[in-house]
Amino acid sequence: MQRQLDAVDIIAQHQVLTCMAPWIENLNFWKLKDSGWSERLLKSLYYVTWRHGDQFPDEIEKLWSTIASKPRNISPVLDFLITKGIEDCDSNASAEITGAFATYFSVAKRVSLYLARICPQRTIDHLVYQLSQRMLEDSIEPIGYGVNRGDSSGNFVLEFSQGPATAPQVASVADNQPHMSPLLVRGSLDGPLRNTSGSLSWRTGGVGGRSASGPLSPMPPELNIVPVATGRSGQLLPSLVNSSGPLMGVRSSTGTVRSRHMSRDSGDYLIDTPNSGEDLLHSGMAMHGVNAKELQSALQGHQQHSLTHADIALILLAEIAYENDEDFREHLPLLFHVTFVSMDSSEDIVLEHCQHLLVNLLYSLAGRHLELYEVENSDGENKQQVVSLIKYVQSKRGSMMWENEDPTVVRTDLPSAALLSALVQSMVDAIFFQGDLRETWGTEALKWAMECTSRHLACRSHQIYRALRPSVTSDACVALLRCLHRCLSNPIPPVLGFIMEILLTLQVMVENMEPEKVILYPQLFWGCVAMMHTDFIHVYCQVLELFSRIIDRLSFRDKTTENVLLSSMPRDEFNTNDLGDFQRTESRGYEMPPSSGTLPKFEGVQPLVLKGLMSTVSHEFSIEVLSRITVPSCDSIFGDTETRLLMHITGLLPWLCLQLSQDQVMASALPLQQQYQKACSVAANIATWCRAKSLDELATVFVAYSRGEIKRVDNLLACVSPLLCNKWFPKHSALAFGHLLRLLKKGPVDYQRVILLMLKALLQHTPMDASQSPHMYTIVSQLVESTLCWEALSVLEALLQSCSPVQGGSHPQDSGYFENGADHEKTLVPQTSFKARSGPLQYTMMAATMSQAFPLGAAAGESGIPPRDVALQNTRLILGRVLDSCALGRRDYRRLVPFVTTIANM
């Protein structure tokens, strides 16, 4: 047949093609598949379509329509086309689309279009199934595992167990982010698939009526034939053809209007007026001064295309979408999701067809819906949304919609995520007639976020889910906690970046919950408590953000909340048999690995929150949570009944002191001083708590603070210190002093002055345990050479007096230090005199107490395990016990975040 077609003239060719249809009418490619004849016949038909499709479009369409008349032929034909595409792609060794690879797209698109005209639902269903496999495709992390270009801090992870990070170090991490990406060129500008017109009705092979016209061999880029809409196709608005320009007024996830919505790596500029978009878009190259040599140089890193089965399916669907509408409705969540997560693809072909698929779906679904049903409001808002969105997508012209970037622990607020969120919101608004799209797409996004084999696509799926904000289920919340637990098995920087995405998604889930229903999710509360044990500071900050949202929606006025939380608290004696038949009969593959080990003693939420004060990065988050849990109830959850109020005041007092900006000592404007009104509110809550504990004098002091009657730090400390000492010292002085000394050593520099003043005030009213003195001396003496010399010396003077065995300074060595020992009034001698005596003080006191060490970090020291590993072990253990007690969210544990076990710390 092929030889006859090649040998005879055009009239005879027409006759041969006409006679072929009856011969292939009874072909069943599904039955012929095993014998090998299926592939041989399809190769022959593929060749015939390529050679004669231009001259005899109607006859070629008749052949494929005859094949499609048997629905069982659809799948074998499409599988053949997809496999052929992969083979031709692999044989295309250059960055240009040439030879068989270029021929393939024109033939495959035409054949799939013919099949869809006869059997649209079967064709679309099969291609969508192939597209869905994108979630399970093997993912190879690039070198550097997706750390943002120019972001050298992708590997930098702050930990509590490290030494204190200085402000310049933290600032360098925060500032070392790429404010402008390098020039990114999206492949060749003269490829045969480039759409130069930006036409809404894009076609590689133009379609006229029911027949295909236009060349099937490699086509010049300038050939774009606008189809005449007949049959299943329709036309939205004549004004949309060849229209382009940026989208003005895309709603962001917060409901605001983004008038400046351009990708940073597409050469676009900020556009203030709708009319200026086209000019700036075309002048972008000239303004950048990009020449041919630069383009060639930029392309050298991308020498060969690599397409998957899902990529080919997406390309074919983009062609079919223009002529079909209702057959796509049930697949919209998956189609939109794959399209959106692929909008920053490194493959130009995939990127272009994502945009074409999106435009064609908008055209065939939204546009046709508006025309057929006339569901337009009075001001034409629906039509304008669709038109604007189509124009915006067309204006990108094959460039990335946003930068290809992944979150890190230090950088979660990605510009690309904001653009993605805005586009998702616009799409949901444009497909207004699909009322459940937000929910169904949200379900699809969450599935991808938890089970996708690609970390990048999983991150994008989280971002899409947060933009959609669908309704929340208990199952989804617990499943995300299981993803967290699995991520902690390999806590390398790229996985920690993904943990940040999970925590951000959980925050949005809690925000979406009705406040009275949050108590139904106690696993979230205890999951946060488990994650607070983490040693990773930035992860800890996001956990506190999540915890803040949870406790904001819980009521601690009665015992109900406390009882519910206590009943679900993770315990060592948990028995999995107590969950009932559901869990016992469940497949072992669906269960988490058993969590072995003994849970660390739970001393309440408060100590875990106070830990955050030790880092410049996390202290603001800890202050926020401490402010929210300033309540007199729930001691069994928040902290020890006897010491909780003491440690709450000790933790918040340095921050309260910093808010007294009128104080002469604290005259300089510090970042932590800008929350005075909030401080007054916290002081009022502390006063209420003090009254509940019958500490009326202490309550009076904090009431005075809340009313603005206390203006100076020394006045506040003079009032608070004796009352604290009388109530809790010396019995619990080690606890308070230990916290203050750790805060002095590791906490924000802004705190150092007020902590020294606090130490001095407290030492004046309590005897100091000799075993603690060396540790205090070691830390405070380091500040003697600093600008805080005077305050540090004052503390050391007070330390000497409080440790003196004979009051009044009768010790010969200390006789020069005190003017009036009986009244505990201390006067500093000149600094040179103190320095002269500092040596004997240090060695005498340390020699006397050498056998008694200050009990800090004893647990880690005794076990020999580094604090970082202890923290990770405790976090995983407690979170595992939280999940052990919950039958919800159970799915194959091995399918959750599968990249965690394959990704390497490169």
PyMOL commands that set and color helices and strands:
alter all, ss='L'
color gray80, all
select helices_A, chain A and resi 2-7+10-24+29-32+37-52+57-68+71-91+99-118+120-136+167-175+238-240+274-288+292-299+309-323+326-341+348-373+381-395+415-430+437-451+455-468+474-487+493-512+515-520+522-531+537-552+559-567+576-579+581-584+588-590+605-614+619-628+635-638+644-658+671-673+676-692+696-706+713-728+733-746+749-763+773-781+789-803+812-814+821-823+831-848+858-863+867-884+893-895+898-901
alter helices_A, ss='H'
color red, helices_A
select strands_A, chain A and resi 207-208+211-212+250-251+257-258+818-820+825-826
alter strands_A, ss='S'
color yellow, strands_A
deselect
rebuild
show_as cartoon
